[in-house]
């Protein structure tokens, strides 16, 4: 177990920390793919990862598929993003097309060409030089937003006073972004299916690498859900506060940024583990036990319930708290067990034990 943990950690660190060489047509992949603030990619960039961050410059088109995509620097070309969350607070000199759970064009962010977005939630507070075609359950155009062309939307529109739209504002029944080979024909369930697939992949990696730990986590949720949920809530509230305090000091800013990315990944893993625990409980009701089936059943069940307004969000939040808390308790127990082993003390703590 220790060797597998060390190997997996080494792979994740290596993929996240080692940049690929710059090329005219470049592809990067890893846990976190970053174009640093002082870095320029000469040509088009295709990026796949848990998180894709552009703080520097891409002198070409950017195509990104990830859990989160952030453009804080400059893309001198078109942007195509397919992610759970897409945020633009930098500059895209061409057109931007984005599909995701949430798409944000922040205040200060700019798309010189057209913006096309399909998501559960789209928020525009920056500037669009051309037309904006926005399809979502909720489309919010803030008071600082500027649209240089037409605004076509599908869903509930919240157009704030002060927002500037130079062209026509109209509702359309089928507003889909032009992303990938099937651009313009993407149905509303694509982002849901993408999120489910990404969660399944992460869960499969976790269960394959740490089977005993995963089983113990599910047992922990079933045995003491209140404790797991309580610990998860404390972490959900407490960690961001600690990161803000760390960022107050100039020296702590880099550590706070690294901590923020790590925290986002832990939240994702906690949600997946929470769904895995739900699947284990559901299979237990049928007197069945199979960790792969439990992973699939749990994620599909939670994702389907998540579609239900209000109730779905509450259920997903509870699953996140349960998985996050159980994950933290499991890591703590593992640490205690290793300390006891080094000290030569008897201990019943292992990766599957409860506290």
Residue pairs with C-beta under 8 A, 6 or more apart in sequence:
1 210
1 212
1 213
1 351
4 209
4 210
5 209
5 210
8 209
12 31
15 29
15 30
15 31
15 32
15 49
16 30
16 31
16 32
18 30
19 28
19 34
19 36
19 39
20 26
20 27
20 28
22 40
22 41
22 42
22 43
23 42
23 43
24 42
24 43
24 44
25 43
25 44
25 46
26 41
26 43
26 44
26 45
26 46
27 45
27 46
27 47
27 48
28 45
28 46
28 47
28 48
28 49
29 47
29 48
29 49
30 49
30 50
31 49
31 50
31 51
31 265
32 49
32 50
32 51
32 52
32 53
32 261
33 47
33 48
33 49
33 51
33 52
33 53
33 64
33 66
34 52
34 53
34 54
34 55
35 41
35 45
35 53
35 54
35 55
35 56
35 57
35 58
35 73
36 55
36 56
37 55
37 56
37 73
38 56
39 55
39 56
39 57
40 56
40 57
40 58
40 59
41 56
41 57
41 58
41 59
41 60
42 59
42 60
43 59
43 60
44 58
44 60
44 61
44 62
44 63
44 77
45 58
45 60
45 61
45 62
45 63
46 62
46 63
46 64
47 62
47 63
47 64
47 65
47 66
48 64
48 65
48 66
49 66
49 67
50 66
50 67
50 68
50 265
50 268
51 66
51 67
51 68
51 69
51 70
51 261
51 264
51 265
52 64
52 66
52 68
52 69
52 70
52 83
53 70
53 72
54 62
54 70
54 71
54 72
54 73
54 74
54 75
54 90
55 72
55 73
56 73
56 74
57 73
57 74
57 75
57 76
58 73
58 74
58 75
58 76
58 77
59 76
59 77
60 76
60 77
61 75
61 77
61 78
61 79
61 80
61 94
62 71
62 75
62 77
62 78
62 79
62 80
62 81
63 80
63 81
64 79
64 80
64 81
64 82
64 83
65 81
65 82
65 83
66 83
66 84
67 83
67 84
67 85
67 198
67 268
68 83
68 84
68 85
68 86
68 87
68 264
69 81
69 83
69 85
69 86
69 87
69 98
69 100
70 87
70 89
71 79
71 87
71 88
71 89
71 90
71 92
71 109
72 89
72 90
73 90
73 91
74 90
74 91
74 92
74 93
75 90
75 91
75 92
75 93
75 94
76 93
76 94
77 92
77 93
77 94
78 92
78 94
78 95
78 96
78 97
78 113
79 88
79 92
79 94
79 95
79 96
79 97
79 98
79 111
80 97
80 98
80 179
80 180
81 96
81 97
81 98
81 99
81 100
81 179
82 98
82 99
82 100
82 179
82 180
82 194
83 98
83 99
83 100
84 100
84 101
84 102
84 191
84 194
84 195
84 198
85 100
85 101
85 102
85 103
85 104
86 98
86 99
86 100
86 102
86 103
86 104
86 117
86 119
87 103
87 104
87 106
88 96
88 104
88 105
88 106
88 109
88 111
88 126
89 104
89 105
89 106
89 107
89 108
89 109
89 126
90 109
90 110
91 109
91 110
91 111
91 112
92 110
92 111
92 112
92 113
93 112
93 113
94 112
94 113
95 111
95 113
95 114
95 115
95 116
95 130
96 111
96 113
96 114
96 115
96 116
96 117
97 115
97 116
97 117
97 177
97 178
97 179
97 183
98 116
98 117
98 118
98 119
98 177
98 179
99 117
99 118
99 119
99 177
99 179
99 186
99 190
99 191
99 194
100 119
100 191
101 119
101 120
101 121
101 191
101 195
102 119
102 120
102 121
102 122
102 123
103 117
103 118
103 119
103 121
103 122
103 123
103 136
104 122
104 123
104 125
105 111
105 115
105 123
105 124
105 125
105 126
105 128
105 145
106 125
106 126
107 125
107 126
107 142
107 144
108 126
109 125
109 126
109 127
110 126
110 127
110 128
110 129
111 126
111 127
111 128
111 129
111 130
112 129
112 130
113 129
113 130
114 128
114 129
114 130
114 131
114 132
114 133
114 149
115 124
115 128
115 130
115 131
115 132
115 133
115 134
116 132
116 133
116 134
116 175
116 176
116 177
116 178
116 179
117 133
117 134
117 135
117 136
117 177
118 135
118 136
118 175
118 176
118 177
118 179
118 186
118 188
118 190
118 191
119 135
119 136
119 191
120 136
120 137
120 138
120 191
121 136
121 137
121 138
121 140
122 134
122 135
122 136
122 138
122 139
122 140
123 140
123 142
124 132
124 134
124 139
124 140
124 141
124 142
124 145
124 147
125 142
125 143
125 144
125 145
126 144
126 145
126 146
127 145
127 146
127 148
128 145
128 146
128 147
128 148
128 149
129 148
129 149
130 148
130 149
131 147
131 149
131 150
131 151
131 152
131 167
132 147
132 149
132 150
132 151
132 152
133 152
133 153
133 172
133 175
133 177
134 151
134 152
134 153
134 154
134 155
134 175
135 153
135 154
135 155
135 174
135 175
135 176
135 177
135 188
136 154
136 155
137 155
137 156
138 155
138 156
138 158
139 153
139 154
139 155
139 156
139 157
139 158
140 158
140 160
141 147
141 151
141 157
141 158
141 159
141 160
141 163
141 165
142 160
142 163
143 160
143 161
143 162
143 163
144 162
144 163
145 160
145 163
145 164
146 163
146 164
147 163
147 164
147 165
147 166
147 167
148 166
148 167
149 166
149 167
150 165
150 167
150 168
150 169
150 170
151 165
151 167
151 168
151 169
151 170
152 170
152 171
152 172
152 175
153 169
153 170
153 171
153 172
153 175
154 171
154 172
154 173
154 174
154 175
157 171
159 165
159 169
176 183
176 184
176 185
176 186
176 187
177 183
177 184
177 186
178 184
179 186
192 303
192 307
195 303
196 299
196 300
196 303
199 268
199 271
199 272
199 275
199 299
199 303
200 295
200 296
200 299
202 268
202 269
202 272
203 272
203 273
203 275
203 276
203 295
203 299
204 292
204 295
206 214
206 269
206 272
206 273
207 214
207 276
207 291
207 292
207 295
210 351
211 291
212 350
212 351
212 352
213 330
213 334
213 351
213 352
214 273
214 276
214 291
215 291
215 352
216 330
216 350
216 351
216 352
216 353
216 354
217 273
217 276
217 277
217 323
217 326
217 327
217 330
218 276
218 277
218 280
218 281
218 294
218 326
219 352
219 354
220 228
220 277
220 326
220 329
220 330
220 354
221 228
221 274
221 277
221 281
221 322
221 323
221 326
222 277
222 280
222 281
222 284
223 354
224 354
225 322
227 325
227 329
228 321
228 322
228 323
228 325
228 326
228 329
229 318
229 321
229 322
229 325
230 325
231 324
231 325
231 326
231 328
231 329
232 270
232 320
232 321
232 322
232 323
232 324
232 325
232 326
232 328
233 321
233 325
234 325
235 324
235 325
235 328
236 267
236 320
236 321
236 324
239 259
239 263
240 263
242 259
243 256
243 259
243 260
243 263
244 256
246 252
246 255
246 256
246 259
247 253
247 256
247 257
266 324
266 327
267 320
267 324
269 323
269 327
270 320
270 323
270 324
270 325
270 327
271 316
271 319
271 320
271 323
271 324
272 299
272 323
273 323
273 324
273 326
273 327
274 302
274 318
274 319
274 320
274 321
274 322
274 323
274 324
274 326
275 295
275 298
275 299
275 301
275 302
275 319
275 323
276 291
276 294
276 295
276 298
276 299
276 323
277 298
277 322
277 323
277 326
278 298
278 301
278 302
278 319
279 293
279 294
279 295
279 296
279 297
279 298
279 299
279 301
280 289
280 291
280 294
280 298
282 294
282 297
282 298
282 301
283 289
283 290
283 293
283 294
283 297
302 315
302 316
302 319
305 311
305 312
305 315
305 316
306 312
306 313
306 315
306 316
308 315
329 354
329 355
330 351
332 355
333 349
333 350
333 351
333 353
333 354
333 355
334 349
334 350
334 351
336 347
336 349
337 347
337 349
337 350
337 351
337 353
340 346
340 347
340 349
341 347
349 355
